[in-house]
Amino acid sequence: MSSEKIIVLIKIIGNSSLHSPIFKRLNPDDYLSGIRKELENGSIINDMLLFSKEANNEFGDMKREDEDNFHLKDIIKVENNQNILYLN
């Protein structure tokens, strides 16, 4: 696994007026369970938020029990050379 972190823009979908996007350096090879712990330590995510992936203008959420099966790189979206992580 690589230990090189990339800059990720974290966006909370749904009620986005309450949350501003946040930039964070994260390792794309880390499992979502590890990313969750890192974001919890920074008070960016809580138990109410789920990782979400955009496909065909729709969002699908990752179940908490599946976070050990997916890497960050599996769900980030690259748009205009920017890595975007969605939380719902």
OpenMM code with the backbone's topology and positions (N, CA, C; nanometers):
from openmm import Vec3, app, unit

residues = "MET SER SER GLU LYS ILE ILE VAL LEU ILE LYS ILE ILE GLY ASN SER SER LEU HIS SER PRO ILE PHE LYS ARG LEU ASN PRO ASP ASP TYR LEU SER GLY ILE ARG LYS GLU LEU GLU ASN GLY SER ILE ILE ASN ASP MET LEU LEU PHE SER LYS GLU ALA ASN ASN GLU PHE GLY ASP MET LYS ARG GLU ASP GLU ASP ASN PHE HIS LEU LYS ASP ILE ILE LYS VAL GLU ASN ASN GLN ASN ILE LEU TYR LEU ASN".split()
positions = [
    Vec3(0.0824, -0.1190, 0.0000),
    Vec3(0.0000, 0.0000, 0.0000),
    Vec3(0.0863, 0.1248, 0.0000),
    Vec3(0.0354, 0.2249, -0.0664),
    Vec3(0.1032, 0.3533, -0.0722),
    Vec3(0.0735, 0.4328, 0.0542),
    Vec3(0.1691, 0.5134, 0.0955),
    Vec3(0.1438, 0.5984, 0.2118),
    Vec3(0.1343, 0.7449, 0.1713),
    Vec3(0.1292, 0.7701, 0.0407),
    Vec3(0.1228, 0.9066, -0.0086),
    Vec3(-0.0198, 0.9598, 0.0022),
    Vec3(-0.0337, 1.0692, 0.0734),
    Vec3(-0.1651, 1.1291, 0.0919),
    Vec3(-0.1949, 1.2257, -0.0214),
    Vec3(-0.3233, 1.2367, -0.0532),
    Vec3(-0.3687, 1.3294, -0.1559),
    Vec3(-0.4640, 1.4292, -0.0914),
    Vec3(-0.4810, 1.5429, -0.1558),
    Vec3(-0.5752, 1.6425, -0.1068),
    Vec3(-0.7148, 1.6030, -0.1531),
    Vec3(-0.8058, 1.5956, -0.0569),
    Vec3(-0.9432, 1.5557, -0.0851),
    Vec3(-1.0364, 1.6662, -0.0365),
    Vec3(-1.1326, 1.7014, -0.1205),
    Vec3(-1.2369, 1.7964, -0.0830),
    Vec3(-1.3534, 1.7142, -0.0281),
    Vec3(-1.3888, 1.7371, 0.0972),
    Vec3(-1.4961, 1.6613, 0.1620),
    Vec3(-1.6223, 1.7453, 0.1582),
    Vec3(-1.7263, 1.6895, 0.0941),
    Vec3(-1.8544, 1.7586, 0.0813),
    Vec3(-1.9625, 1.6767, 0.1487),
    Vec3(-2.0453, 1.7436, 0.2253),
    Vec3(-2.1595, 1.6775, 0.2876),
    Vec3(-2.2819, 1.7084, 0.2023),
    Vec3(-2.3429, 1.6033, 0.1483),
    Vec3(-2.4605, 1.6216, 0.0631),
    Vec3(-2.5849, 1.6215, 0.1509),
    Vec3(-2.6939, 1.6589, 0.0918),
    Vec3(-2.8176, 1.6669, 0.1685),
    Vec3(-2.8381, 1.8099, 0.2125),
    Vec3(-2.8137, 1.8381, 0.3386),
    Vec3(-2.8307, 1.9722, 0.3932),
    Vec3(-2.6973, 2.0456, 0.3908),
    Vec3(-2.6501, 2.0767, 0.2703),
    Vec3(-2.5168, 2.1351, 0.2547),
    Vec3(-2.5071, 2.2786, 0.3064),
    Vec3(-2.6202, 2.3437, 0.3305),
    Vec3(-2.6140, 2.4813, 0.3809),
    Vec3(-2.5579, 2.4858, 0.5233),
    Vec3(-2.5604, 2.3716, 0.5933),
    Vec3(-2.5093, 2.3681, 0.7302),
    Vec3(-2.3603, 2.3365, 0.7368),
    Vec3(-2.3042, 2.2866, 0.6286),
    Vec3(-2.1646, 2.2430, 0.6297),
    Vec3(-2.0900, 2.2982, 0.5090),
    Vec3(-1.9768, 2.3604, 0.5338),
    Vec3(-1.8905, 2.4060, 0.4259),
    Vec3(-1.7972, 2.2924, 0.3867),
    Vec3(-1.7619, 2.2821, 0.2570),
    Vec3(-1.6648, 2.1795, 0.2163),
    Vec3(-1.5324, 2.1988, 0.2901),
    Vec3(-1.4641, 2.0888, 0.3148),
    Vec3(-1.3393, 2.0891, 0.3910),
    Vec3(-1.2323, 2.0192, 0.3096),
    Vec3(-1.1109, 2.0738, 0.3089),
    Vec3(-0.9968, 2.0075, 0.2466),
    Vec3(-0.9212, 1.9287, 0.3518),
    Vec3(-0.8787, 1.8079, 0.3154),
    Vec3(-0.8040, 1.7218, 0.4075),
    Vec3(-0.7096, 1.6348, 0.3250),
    Vec3(-0.5906, 1.6096, 0.3790),
    Vec3(-0.4975, 1.5162, 0.3152),
    Vec3(-0.5286, 1.3764, 0.3672),
    Vec3(-0.5601, 1.2846, 0.2747),
    Vec3(-0.5962, 1.1481, 0.3103),
    Vec3(-0.5237, 1.0494, 0.2201),
    Vec3(-0.5055, 0.9287, 0.2685),
    Vec3(-0.4402, 0.8237, 0.1916),
    Vec3(-0.5471, 0.7474, 0.1125),
    Vec3(-0.5405, 0.7501, -0.0209),
    Vec3(-0.6426, 0.6831, -0.1024),
    Vec3(-0.6435, 0.5314, -0.0852),
    Vec3(-0.5356, 0.4732, -0.0337),
    Vec3(-0.5281, 0.3283, -0.0152),
    Vec3(-0.5818, 0.2828, 0.1196),
    Vec3(-0.6191, 0.3775, 0.2065),
    Vec3(-0.6740, 0.3416, 0.3373),
    Vec3(-0.8181, 0.2934, 0.3217),
    Vec3(-0.8552, 0.1982, 0.4073),
    Vec3(-0.9944, 0.1531, 0.4099),
    Vec3(-1.0820, 0.2631, 0.4674),
    Vec3(-1.2097, 0.2630, 0.4297),
    Vec3(-1.3019, 0.3652, 0.4774),
    Vec3(-1.3142, 0.3648, 0.6294),
    Vec3(-1.3002, 0.2481, 0.6919),
    Vec3(-1.3063, 0.2423, 0.8384),
    Vec3(-1.1931, 0.3244, 0.9006),
    Vec3(-1.0738, 0.3204, 0.8409),
    Vec3(-0.9614, 0.4007, 0.8879),
    Vec3(-0.9807, 0.5481, 0.8586),
    Vec3(-1.0374, 0.5785, 0.7409),
    Vec3(-1.0674, 0.7174, 0.7054),
    Vec3(-1.1690, 0.7739, 0.8041),
    Vec3(-1.2694, 0.6933, 0.8402),
    Vec3(-1.3700, 0.7376, 0.9368),
    Vec3(-1.3039, 0.7764, 1.0695),
    Vec3(-1.2118, 0.6931, 1.1185),
    Vec3(-1.1440, 0.7230, 1.2441),
    Vec3(-1.0660, 0.8536, 1.2350),
    Vec3(-0.9976, 0.8731, 1.1223),
    Vec3(-0.9202, 0.9957, 1.1035),
    Vec3(-1.0113, 1.1185, 1.0989),
    Vec3(-1.1252, 1.1062, 1.0316),
    Vec3(-1.2183, 1.2186, 1.0221),
    Vec3(-1.2912, 1.2425, 1.1537),
    Vec3(-1.3162, 1.1366, 1.2305),
    Vec3(-1.3768, 1.1533, 1.3631),
    Vec3(-1.2826, 1.2297, 1.4551),
    Vec3(-1.1530, 1.1999, 1.4474),
    Vec3(-1.0547, 1.2702, 1.5304),
    Vec3(-1.0501, 1.4191, 1.4976),
    Vec3(-1.0806, 1.4535, 1.3730),
    Vec3(-1.0831, 1.5939, 1.3321),
    Vec3(-1.2211, 1.6561, 1.3408),
    Vec3(-1.3161, 1.5840, 1.3999),
    Vec3(-1.4547, 1.6319, 1.4147),
    Vec3(-1.5187, 1.6680, 1.2809),
    Vec3(-1.4833, 1.5933, 1.1768),
    Vec3(-1.5385, 1.6180, 1.0437),
    Vec3(-1.6567, 1.5254, 1.0167),
    Vec3(-1.6553, 1.4068, 1.0759),
    Vec3(-1.7603, 1.3084, 1.0534),
    Vec3(-1.8122, 1.2614, 1.1890),
    Vec3(-1.9366, 1.2154, 1.1894),
    Vec3(-1.9937, 1.1581, 1.3114),
    Vec3(-2.0692, 1.0301, 1.2735),
    Vec3(-2.1327, 0.9686, 1.3715),
    Vec3(-2.2043, 0.8427, 1.3477),
    Vec3(-2.3240, 0.8585, 1.2551),
    Vec3(-2.3717, 0.9789, 1.2389),
    Vec3(-2.4894, 1.0022, 1.1552),
    Vec3(-2.4540, 1.0082, 1.0066),
    Vec3(-2.3281, 1.0328, 0.9750),
    Vec3(-2.2875, 1.0475, 0.8348),
    Vec3(-2.2343, 0.9169, 0.7795),
    Vec3(-2.2655, 0.8925, 0.6524),
    Vec3(-2.2164, 0.7758, 0.5802),
    Vec3(-2.1341, 0.8213, 0.4611),
    Vec3(-2.0384, 0.7388, 0.4207),
    Vec3(-1.9652, 0.7647, 0.2975),
    Vec3(-2.0610, 0.7411, 0.1817),
    Vec3(-2.0504, 0.8237, 0.0794),
    Vec3(-2.1418, 0.8151, -0.0338),
    Vec3(-2.0629, 0.8234, -0.1634),
    Vec3(-2.1111, 0.7547, -0.2654),
    Vec3(-2.0462, 0.7564, -0.3968),
    Vec3(-2.1474, 0.8036, -0.5002),
    Vec3(-2.1021, 0.8943, -0.5868),
    Vec3(-2.1887, 0.9444, -0.6923),
    Vec3(-2.1706, 0.8615, -0.8183),
    Vec3(-2.2824, 0.8244, -0.8772),
    Vec3(-2.2814, 0.7539, -1.0058),
    Vec3(-2.4076, 0.7932, -1.0811),
    Vec3(-2.3912, 0.8400, -1.2026),
    Vec3(-2.5050, 0.8803, -1.2866),
    Vec3(-2.5961, 0.9808, -1.2167),
    Vec3(-2.5354, 1.0809, -1.1545),
    Vec3(-2.6072, 1.1887, -1.0855),
    Vec3(-2.6926, 1.1408, -0.9685),
    Vec3(-2.6622, 1.0229, -0.9155),
    Vec3(-2.7286, 0.9720, -0.7962),
    Vec3(-2.6220, 0.9347, -0.6943),
    Vec3(-2.6608, 0.9319, -0.5679),
    Vec3(-2.5673, 0.8964, -0.4624),
    Vec3(-2.6093, 0.7652, -0.3988),
    Vec3(-2.5103, 0.6798, -0.3765),
    Vec3(-2.5319, 0.5550, -0.3039),
    Vec3(-2.4461, 0.5566, -0.1796),
    Vec3(-2.5055, 0.5233, -0.0667),
    Vec3(-2.4335, 0.5248, 0.0600),
    Vec3(-2.3690, 0.3905, 0.0887),
    Vec3(-2.2551, 0.3938, 0.1579),
    Vec3(-2.1861, 0.2732, 0.2032),
    Vec3(-2.2353, 0.2386, 0.3427),
    Vec3(-2.2724, 0.1144, 0.3640),
    Vec3(-2.3118, 0.0713, 0.4977),
    Vec3(-2.1886, 0.0687, 0.5861),
    Vec3(-2.2083, 0.1011, 0.7137),
    Vec3(-2.0956, 0.1044, 0.8084),
    Vec3(-2.0224, -0.0295, 0.8136),
    Vec3(-2.0962, -0.1398, 0.8084),
    Vec3(-2.0334, -0.2717, 0.8178),
    Vec3(-1.9511, -0.3061, 0.6931),
    Vec3(-1.9667, -0.2297, 0.5842),
    Vec3(-1.8896, -0.2538, 0.4618),
    Vec3(-1.7664, -0.1645, 0.4499),
    Vec3(-1.7444, -0.0766, 0.5465),
    Vec3(-1.6331, 0.0183, 0.5366),
    Vec3(-1.4965, -0.0502, 0.5385),
    Vec3(-1.4885, -0.1722, 0.5935),
    Vec3(-1.3620, -0.2467, 0.5923),
    Vec3(-1.3351, -0.3121, 0.4569),
    Vec3(-1.4305, -0.3056, 0.3658),
    Vec3(-1.4178, -0.3711, 0.2356),
    Vec3(-1.3881, -0.2744, 0.1215),
    Vec3(-1.3902, -0.1453, 0.1497),
    Vec3(-1.3690, -0.0453, 0.0453),
    Vec3(-1.2578, 0.0510, 0.0845),
    Vec3(-1.1739, 0.0843, -0.0132),
    Vec3(-1.0695, 0.1854, 0.0046),
    Vec3(-1.1266, 0.3225, -0.0315),
    Vec3(-1.0629, 0.4261, 0.0173),
    Vec3(-1.1030, 0.5617, -0.0183),
    Vec3(-1.1034, 0.5792, -0.1698),
    Vec3(-1.0015, 0.5253, -0.2369),
    Vec3(-0.9910, 0.5428, -0.3826),
    Vec3(-1.1076, 0.4787, -0.4573),
    Vec3(-1.1808, 0.3877, -0.3924),
    Vec3(-1.2964, 0.3241, -0.4554),
    Vec3(-1.4164, 0.4169, -0.4646),
    Vec3(-1.4213, 0.5189, -0.3803),
    Vec3(-1.5423, 0.6018, -0.3774),
    Vec3(-1.5201, 0.7496, -0.4084),
    Vec3(-1.3933, 0.7962, -0.4099),
    Vec3(-1.3751, 0.9388, -0.4401),
    Vec3(-1.4042, 0.9641, -0.5881),
    Vec3(-1.4513, 1.0820, -0.6139),
    Vec3(-1.4785, 1.1250, -0.7510),
    Vec3(-1.3710, 1.2260, -0.7895),
    Vec3(-1.3154, 1.2109, -0.9083),
    Vec3(-1.2169, 1.3069, -0.9566),
    Vec3(-1.2863, 1.3947, -1.0599),
    Vec3(-1.2913, 1.5240, -1.0303),
    Vec3(-1.3583, 1.6194, -1.1182),
    Vec3(-1.2718, 1.7441, -1.1278),
    Vec3(-1.2318, 1.7796, -1.2481),
    Vec3(-1.1435, 1.8960, -1.2698),
    Vec3(-1.0167, 1.8846, -1.1851),
    Vec3(-0.9549, 1.7687, -1.1848),
    Vec3(-0.8321, 1.7403, -1.1096),
    Vec3(-0.8478, 1.7550, -0.9590),
    Vec3(-0.9698, 1.7522, -0.9092),
    Vec3(-0.9969, 1.7611, -0.7657),
    Vec3(-1.0593, 1.6295, -0.7176),
    Vec3(-1.0035, 1.5752, -0.6103),
    Vec3(-1.0575, 1.4538, -0.5496),
    Vec3(-1.1698, 1.4940, -0.4550),
    Vec3(-1.2882, 1.4369, -0.4743),
    Vec3(-1.4052, 1.4742, -0.3926),
    Vec3(-1.4554, 1.3507, -0.3190),
    Vec3(-1.4745, 1.3670, -0.1880),
    Vec3(-1.5337, 1.2638, -0.1037),
    Vec3(-1.6675, 1.3156, -0.0557),
    Vec3(-1.7729, 1.2382, -0.0831),
    Vec3(-1.9064, 1.2773, -0.0407),
    Vec3(-1.9458, 1.2041, 0.0868),
    Vec3(-2.0076, 1.2771, 0.1778),
    Vec3(-2.0668, 1.2217, 0.2994),
    Vec3(-2.2148, 1.2562, 0.2963),
    Vec3(-2.2968, 1.1641, 0.3451),
    Vec3(-2.4410, 1.1862, 0.3444),
    Vec3(-2.4960, 1.1577, 0.4834),
] * unit.nanometer
topology = app.Topology()
chain = topology.addChain("A")
for resn in residues:
    res = topology.addResidue(resn, chain)
    for name in ("N", "CA", "C"):
        topology.addAtom(name, app.Element.getBySymbol(name[0]), res)
